[in-house]
């Protein structure tokens, strides 16, 4: 009965994503952005990676730390990094980018793991990482001595 009521509330609220069961009694709700990500200027030669697969965000010594795993659509990509971009939202937004391959490339997906550090003030921070076809977000609290 509880799941049926919850599904009804989600449908009325405009959310189309169901809860994911992780452990018994633990549920995670993915955060969905109200608007799609907008293209931003990045360095010449860099292009957005295809998908964002994992996002880990935490605070350590008043520094926001990110670890992101992203996938490129073919082999041969290089110099993957996170590019901080400005948006109209209150979320800290980063774009996963890399240098496109030149010439013929392997037709296999290429995976990258990137890290990024940003000094932060105390409070609650929402972090978004966008790729070419999706985005992930997380909310963390940056407190005293984190």
N, C-alpha and C positions, 0 to 999 in steps of 0.2 A: 504494500500500500504506500509506504514511504517513497519508494522509487517512482511510483506512478504519479504521486503528487509533485515530486521534484521534476519529473519530465514535463508535466503540465506547466509548472512555473517557468521552466527554461523555454518552452515553446512560446508562452505569452511574453516573455522578456526578449524575444528575438534571438536567442542563442540557439544555434543549431548543433553545437558540439556537446556530446554526452559526457558524463563523468567517466574517468578512467579509474578502474579499480587497481590499486597498487598492492596494498596489504589489506587484510580484513580490518575494516573500520577506518581506513585511510583513503581519502579521495583527493584528487588533484583536478582543478578546473583550469584549462588553458586560457590565457588572457588573449583576447582577440581585439585588434586595433579597429577603431571605428572607421578609419579611412585607409586606403592602400598607401604604401610608401611612395614617395615622390622622387623622381630622378634628381640627383644633385651632381654638381661638378666634381670630378675626381681627377687625379693626376693623369696626364696623357699616357697612353699605353696600358692603363689599368682598366679593368672591367669588373662588374659585380660577379661574384661566384653564384652558381646556380641555386643551391639550397643551403639553408642553415640547419644543421642536424642536431647540434647540442649547444646549450648555453649554460655556463656556470658563472654566477656572479656572487662575489662575497666582498666583505670589507676587512681590511687588515691594516692596522696603524694609520687610520684616517685616509686610507687609499682604497678606491674601488678597484677590484681586480676582476678581470674577465678571462675566461677560457672558452673559446668558441671552436666548434668543429663544423666545417663547411665542405661542400662538394662542388667541384668544377665539372662541366659537362664533357670534358675530354682530357686526355693526357697532355703533358707539355706545359702546363701553367706553372708560373713561378712567382716568388716574392709575395706570397699571400700576407695580407695584413688587415687590421681593422682601421677604418677611416671614420673619425668622428665627424658627424654632419649636423648642421643646425636645422631645426624644424620649428614649426609653430606650437607643437605640443610641449608639455612640461617634462617629457621623458628624455633621458640622455639617449641619443640615437647614434648607432655606429653602423657602417656598411662594410661587409666582408668583400674585399676586392683582391685581385691578383693581376699579374701581367699575362696577357693573352699569348698563346703559343704562335710561332711563326712557322709556316710550311706545313708539311703533312704531320699529323699527330695520331697517336693511338686512339681508338674509339672506346676507351674504357674510362669510367669515372675516376677522377682523381680527388683524394680527400686531403684536407689540410686541418691542422690544429693550430690556432693562433692564441696568443695571450696579449693582454693590454692592461695598463695601469693608468689610473687617473686620480689625482688628488681630489678629495671630496670634503665638503663641509658636513656637519652632523645633520641628520634628518632622514626622511624616507626618500629613497631614490627609485625611480622606475627606469629600467634599462631596456632598450630595444636594439636588436641586431637584425638588419635586413639583408636579404639576398635578392637575387633576380626573381625568384618565384615564390618566396615565403619569408616570414620573419618570426622571431621568437622574442619574448619579453620576460622580464623577471622584476620583482619588486623586493628591495632589500632595505633594512634599517641600518643606518650608519650612526652608531652611537659613540659614546666616550670610550676611548681606548680600543676601538675595534681593530 
